[in-house]
Every structure is written in structure tokens, then in C-alpha cells.
Amino acid sequence: MIIARIVRPAALIAATFAVFGTAAAQQAVTRIEGKVTDEVTGAPVECKMYVYTPSGKKTSQKSGTDGTYLVLINEAGDCKFVFAGYNVYRKEETLNVPPNTQFKDIKKDFKVRALKEGTPIFSVRGFDRNSANLTAQGRKELEGVAEQLRVNQEMNVLISVVADEDQLGPVRAQAAAEHAKAMDAWKKAVKKTKKGATPPDEPVAPADPVDPNVQLLKDRINAVKNALSAVKNVDVRVKYAEMVLPSTQQPTAAAPVAPKKGKGKGKSAETPAQTQAAASSHATLVASVGKVKQLFD
């Protein structure tokens, strides 16, 4: 009788051990825990967290009111942590989970930048003088805000505009000067009116002129809206305000001119106040963090 002898190739034997070896060395659960804090103040931050495993699976949770979190991972490789929400700037960090066959703890703290209403974003000379044309710096800052809004889709922003200088004062002074001139002419005409003749009517004081800055600020807001028109839900997420002109740019009245002395008829003792403002140097385009909603509002 002939007994057949079975010979297994070395490669087949190695493959068999590899399969069983892999099964026996499955990845154990890794517990990742730590705390999320504000990078500026160090205070704990409660925020949304998204965790992407090495295979691409996504889970979501939130850190506690004390900033603590706990994540269980049963895969080895790079895990991506994404922090987002109404109250923080979006941030991504990667954490490598090493291969292990036994339960393992990893301690990992994260720092995020908390969003707080009123926090300044930028403050620049954003427009050409007394114009709604954006400066190069103004356009650059608005592009930066548009990108922040794109990345942080739950973020709100307040944008404020301000005039360069008082424009009403000079207009008002010009109108007052013209009225004063008309009054001088009228007084002379009255004195020259013959007895029994009807004197000319007294000039009517001019109505207060419209402040050019009223329309200017509206035009500046429209210019900003156009620059941010591509932002998703921009009408809801961006609010606008008109800032008060700094006191250094408010008009100052000049001292009245004294009448001339001597023979002849003197001029009026009062002259229209002249207005003047220091050179404009304050910010005319300002952005800050808008209303920050509570988590899961």
C-alpha cells in the first residue's frame, strides 16, 4: 500500500499563521479623555465635538460644563477631533492611537478659542475719506471675516461703520454765512427806505441742512453688504451699526469776530461760527463677534 504524503508549502503555512495571528491580535478599546479649555483664559469650555476614526467613522458629543470629555476608540491610527459650535472657533486636531491588544487610557487636553460677544475682530480705516469706496485694507479685512464665517458657520458678526469727520458743520456754517450776508444787505436796504415806502421783507433763516454723513453711513453699510454677499445666510449672521463720530472729529466753534471801530458803519458784532476738525485718523470700519447663542439653542 502506498501512503500519500501531503506537503504544505511554506508560504501557505505562513499565511495561515498570519490570519490566526491577526484575529488573535485585534485592536482593544482605547479610552481617550481630557479637558477642553479656552486658550486665552484657561477656563473650561462646553462645546460640540466631532470625532473621526481612522476608518472614517464619525461620532459627535459635547464636552461637559467643566470642559471634560470621554471618547472610546477601537481602531489604531490617526483620529481627528473637530471642535465647533456657536461658542468656539472651529478647530481640528489629530491624535494617534497606537495598536494595542489590551485596554488603554490616553490623557489628552485640548485648547480652543472661545467666541465671546463683543470680542474685537478688526478695526481699520476701511474707506476712502468721505466716501463709500473700500480701501485695500478694508477689503482685505472683510475677506478675512468672510472666510471666518465660512469656516465657522454658526458664528455671528457685528460690523460697525463711522464717518471720517463732521460734514454738517461746514454746510451749516456756509448757510449761516449766506444768511448773515443777506441780513446785512437787508438792514442797509431798510435804512435807505424812504418814509412811507414799504421796506423789503426780512430774509428767512435757512432750514437746517441735511447731514451728508447720514447718507454716507448708509452707503458704507451697503458697500460692506456687497463685499460679504457670498457668505451663507449673511442677512441673519451679520448685523450692522453706525458708530458715533469721535469727539476729536466733532466741530468746534470759532470765537466771534468783533466789530470794526472808527468812522463809518461797523459790521455786525456776530459772525457765523466756523467749524473745524482735526485730521481724521480713527477707524471707520470695525468688526466684532456678534451674539453668541447657547449650546444647542
C-alpha positions as CSV (number, residue, x, y, z in Angstrom):
1,M,0.0,0.0,0.0
2,I,1.3,3.4,-0.9
3,I,0.7,6.2,1.6
4,A,0.5,9.6,0.1
5,R,2.4,12.3,1.8
6,I,1.0,15.8,1.9
7,V,3.5,18.6,1.9
8,R,2.3,22.2,2.7
9,P,4.2,24.9,1.0
10,A,6.0,27.3,3.5
11,A,4.1,30.3,2.1
12,L,0.7,28.7,2.8
13,I,1.7,27.8,6.4
14,A,2.9,31.4,6.9
15,A,-0.4,32.8,5.5
16,T,-2.4,30.6,7.8
17,F,-0.5,31.8,10.9
18,A,-0.9,35.4,9.7
19,V,-4.7,35.1,9.6
20,F,-4.9,33.5,13.0
21,G,-2.3,35.9,14.4
22,T,-4.4,38.9,13.2
23,A,-7.6,37.6,14.6
24,A,-5.8,36.9,17.9
25,A,-4.4,40.5,18.0
26,Q,-7.5,42.5,17.4
27,Q,-7.3,46.2,18.5
28,A,-8.5,46.7,22.0
29,V,-10.6,49.6,23.2
30,T,-8.7,52.8,23.9
31,R,-10.3,55.4,26.2
32,I,-9.3,59.0,25.4
33,E,-10.2,61.6,28.0
34,G,-9.2,65.0,29.0
35,K,-10.4,68.6,29.2
36,V,-11.3,71.4,26.7
37,T,-10.3,74.9,27.8
38,D,-10.1,78.4,26.4
39,E,-6.7,79.1,25.0
40,V,-6.8,82.7,26.3
41,T,-8.4,82.4,29.8
42,G,-7.8,78.8,30.6
43,A,-11.5,78.5,31.6
44,P,-13.3,75.2,30.8
45,V,-15.3,75.2,27.5
46,E,-18.5,73.3,26.8
47,C,-18.7,72.8,23.0
48,K,-19.6,70.4,20.3
49,M,-17.0,67.7,19.4
50,Y,-16.8,65.6,16.3
51,V,-14.5,62.5,16.3
52,Y,-13.4,60.8,13.1
53,T,-11.9,57.4,13.5
54,P,-9.0,56.2,11.2
55,S,-11.6,54.3,9.1
56,G,-13.6,57.5,8.7
57,K,-16.5,56.8,11.1
58,K,-17.9,59.9,12.7
59,T,-19.3,60.3,16.2
60,S,-20.5,63.5,17.9
61,Q,-20.8,64.6,21.5
62,K,-20.0,67.6,23.6
63,S,-17.6,68.4,26.4
64,G,-19.2,68.9,29.8
65,T,-19.8,72.2,31.6
66,D,-16.4,71.6,33.3
67,G,-14.8,71.0,29.9
68,T,-14.2,67.3,30.4
69,Y,-14.9,64.7,27.6
70,L,-14.5,60.9,27.1
71,V,-14.2,59.1,23.8
72,L,-13.8,55.3,23.3
73,I,-11.9,54.2,20.1
74,N,-11.3,50.6,19.0
75,E,-9.2,51.4,16.0
76,A,-5.5,52.2,15.6
77,G,-4.2,55.1,13.7
78,D,-4.9,58.9,13.4
79,C,-8.2,60.1,14.9
80,K,-9.4,63.6,14.0
81,F,-11.0,65.8,16.7
82,V,-13.1,68.7,15.4
83,F,-14.4,71.4,17.8
84,A,-17.2,73.6,16.5
85,G,-20.4,75.3,17.5
86,Y,-21.9,78.7,18.3
87,N,-19.4,79.4,21.1
88,V,-16.0,78.4,19.7
89,Y,-13.9,79.0,16.6
90,R,-13.7,75.8,14.6
91,K,-10.5,73.8,15.3
92,E,-9.1,70.5,14.1
93,E,-6.5,68.3,15.9
94,T,-5.2,64.8,15.2
95,L,-4.4,62.2,17.8
96,N,-2.6,59.0,17.0
97,V,-4.0,55.8,18.7
98,P,-1.2,53.2,18.8
99,P,-2.0,49.5,18.1
100,N,-2.7,47.6,21.4
101,T,-4.3,44.3,22.4
102,Q,-5.2,45.4,25.9
103,F,-7.4,48.2,27.2
104,K,-5.5,51.5,27.2
105,D,-6.0,55.0,28.6
106,I,-4.8,58.2,26.8
107,K,-5.0,61.6,28.5
108,K,-5.3,64.5,26.1
109,D,-6.3,68.1,26.8
110,F,-7.4,70.4,24.0
111,K,-7.3,74.2,23.8
112,V,-9.9,76.1,21.8
113,R,-10.7,79.8,21.2
114,A,-14.0,80.7,22.8
115,L,-16.3,83.0,21.0
116,K,-17.5,85.9,23.2
117,E,-19.9,88.6,22.2
118,G,-18.1,91.9,21.6
119,T,-14.6,90.4,21.1
120,P,-12.8,92.6,18.5
121,I,-12.0,91.1,15.2
122,F,-10.6,94.1,13.4
123,S,-10.6,97.9,13.5
124,V,-9.3,99.8,10.4
125,R,-9.5,102.8,8.2
126,G,-11.9,101.0,5.8
127,F,-13.0,103.6,3.4
128,D,-11.6,106.5,1.3
129,R,-12.2,109.8,3.0
130,N,-15.9,110.8,3.0
131,S,-16.6,108.0,0.5
132,A,-18.1,104.6,0.5
133,N,-15.2,103.2,-1.5
134,L,-13.5,100.5,0.5
135,T,-9.7,100.8,0.9
136,A,-7.4,97.9,0.1
137,Q,-7.1,97.3,3.9
138,G,-10.9,97.3,4.3
139,R,-11.4,94.8,1.5
140,K,-8.7,92.5,3.0
141,E,-10.3,92.5,6.4
142,L,-13.7,91.8,5.0
143,E,-12.3,88.9,3.0
144,G,-10.9,87.6,6.3
145,V,-14.2,87.9,8.0
146,A,-16.0,86.1,5.1
147,E,-13.5,83.2,5.5
148,Q,-14.1,83.0,9.2
149,L,-17.9,82.9,8.6
150,R,-17.4,80.2,6.0
151,V,-15.4,78.0,8.4
152,N,-17.5,78.8,11.5
153,Q,-21.0,78.5,10.1
154,E,-22.7,79.2,13.4
155,M,-20.7,82.4,14.1
156,N,-22.3,85.8,14.1
157,V,-20.6,89.1,13.5
158,L,-21.4,92.8,14.2
159,I,-19.9,95.3,11.7
160,S,-19.9,99.0,12.5
161,V,-19.1,102.0,10.3
162,V,-18.3,105.6,11.3
163,A,-17.9,108.8,9.4
164,D,-14.5,110.4,8.9
165,E,-15.3,113.9,10.1
166,D,-18.1,116.3,10.8
167,Q,-19.6,117.3,7.4
168,L,-22.7,119.1,8.7
169,G,-20.8,121.8,10.4
170,P,-19.3,123.4,7.3
171,V,-22.5,123.1,5.4
172,R,-24.4,124.7,8.3
173,A,-21.8,127.4,8.6
174,Q,-21.9,128.2,4.9
175,A,-25.7,128.5,5.1
176,A,-25.4,130.8,8.2
177,A,-22.8,133.0,6.4
178,E,-25.0,133.4,3.4
179,H,-28.0,134.3,5.7
180,A,-25.8,136.8,7.6
181,K,-24.8,138.4,4.4
182,A,-28.4,138.7,3.3
183,M,-29.3,140.2,6.7
184,D,-26.6,142.9,6.4
185,A,-27.9,143.8,2.9
186,W,-31.5,143.9,4.2
187,K,-30.6,146.2,7.1
188,K,-28.9,148.6,4.7
189,A,-31.9,148.5,2.4
190,V,-34.3,149.2,5.3
191,K,-32.3,152.2,6.3
192,K,-32.4,153.5,2.8
193,T,-36.1,153.0,2.5
194,K,-37.9,156.4,2.1
195,K,-40.5,157.5,4.6
196,G,-43.9,156.0,3.7
197,A,-42.4,153.3,1.4
198,T,-42.7,149.6,2.1
199,P,-39.4,148.2,3.4
200,P,-38.1,144.9,1.9
201,D,-39.0,141.6,3.6
202,E,-36.6,140.3,6.1
203,P,-34.6,137.3,4.8
204,V,-35.9,134.0,6.1
205,A,-33.4,132.0,8.2
206,P,-32.4,128.8,6.3
207,A,-33.7,125.4,7.3
208,D,-31.1,123.2,9.0
209,P,-29.3,121.3,6.2
210,V,-29.3,117.6,5.9
211,D,-26.2,116.0,7.4
212,P,-24.1,114.4,4.5
213,N,-22.9,111.7,6.9
214,V,-26.4,110.3,7.2
215,Q,-26.3,109.1,3.6
216,L,-22.6,108.3,3.7
217,L,-23.1,105.8,6.5
218,K,-25.9,104.1,4.7
219,D,-23.7,103.8,1.5
220,R,-20.9,102.4,3.6
221,I,-23.1,99.7,5.0
222,N,-24.3,98.8,1.5
223,A,-20.7,98.6,0.4
224,V,-19.9,96.1,3.2
225,K,-23.0,94.1,2.4
226,N,-21.9,93.8,-1.2
227,A,-18.4,92.7,-0.1
228,L,-20.0,89.9,2.1
229,S,-22.8,88.9,-0.3
230,A,-21.4,85.4,-0.9
231,V,-21.5,84.5,2.8
232,K,-24.1,81.8,3.6
233,N,-27.1,83.3,5.5
234,V,-25.3,86.6,5.6
235,D,-28.5,88.6,6.3
236,V,-29.0,86.6,9.5
237,R,-25.4,86.2,10.7
238,V,-24.1,89.7,10.1
239,K,-25.6,92.8,11.8
240,Y,-24.7,96.4,11.1
241,A,-24.4,99.5,13.3
242,E,-23.5,103.2,12.8
243,M,-20.9,104.4,15.3
244,V,-20.8,107.9,16.8
245,L,-18.2,110.2,15.4
246,P,-15.2,110.5,17.9
247,S,-15.2,113.7,19.9
248,T,-11.9,114.7,18.2
249,Q,-13.8,115.0,14.9
250,Q,-16.7,117.0,16.2
251,P,-17.0,120.6,15.1
252,T,-15.5,123.4,17.3
253,A,-16.9,126.9,17.1
254,A,-14.5,129.8,16.4
255,A,-14.7,132.9,18.5
256,P,-17.0,135.6,17.1
257,V,-15.3,138.5,15.3
258,A,-15.5,141.9,17.0
259,P,-17.0,144.8,15.0
260,K,-14.6,147.3,13.4
261,K,-14.2,150.6,15.2
262,G,-13.9,154.0,13.7
263,K,-15.8,156.2,11.3
264,G,-18.4,154.7,9.1
265,K,-20.8,151.9,9.7
266,G,-19.5,149.0,11.6
267,K,-20.2,145.4,10.7
268,S,-22.3,143.0,12.7
269,A,-20.8,142.0,16.0
270,E,-21.7,138.4,15.4
271,T,-20.5,136.2,12.6
272,P,-21.4,132.6,11.8
273,A,-19.4,130.1,13.8
274,Q,-16.8,128.4,11.7
275,T,-16.3,124.7,12.1
276,Q,-13.1,122.7,12.0
277,A,-12.0,119.2,12.8
278,A,-8.6,117.6,13.4
279,A,-7.2,115.3,10.7
280,S,-9.2,112.1,10.5
281,S,-7.3,109.1,11.7
282,H,-9.8,107.0,13.6
283,A,-11.1,103.6,12.5
284,T,-14.0,103.8,10.1
285,L,-14.7,100.1,9.8
286,V,-14.9,97.9,12.9
287,A,-15.9,94.2,13.3
288,S,-16.6,92.3,16.5
289,V,-18.1,88.9,17.5
290,G,-21.8,89.1,17.4
291,K,-24.4,87.4,19.6
292,V,-23.2,84.0,20.8
293,K,-26.0,81.6,21.2
294,Q,-26.0,79.0,24.0
295,L,-25.0,75.5,23.0
296,F,-27.8,73.6,21.1
297,D,-30.1,76.7,21.1
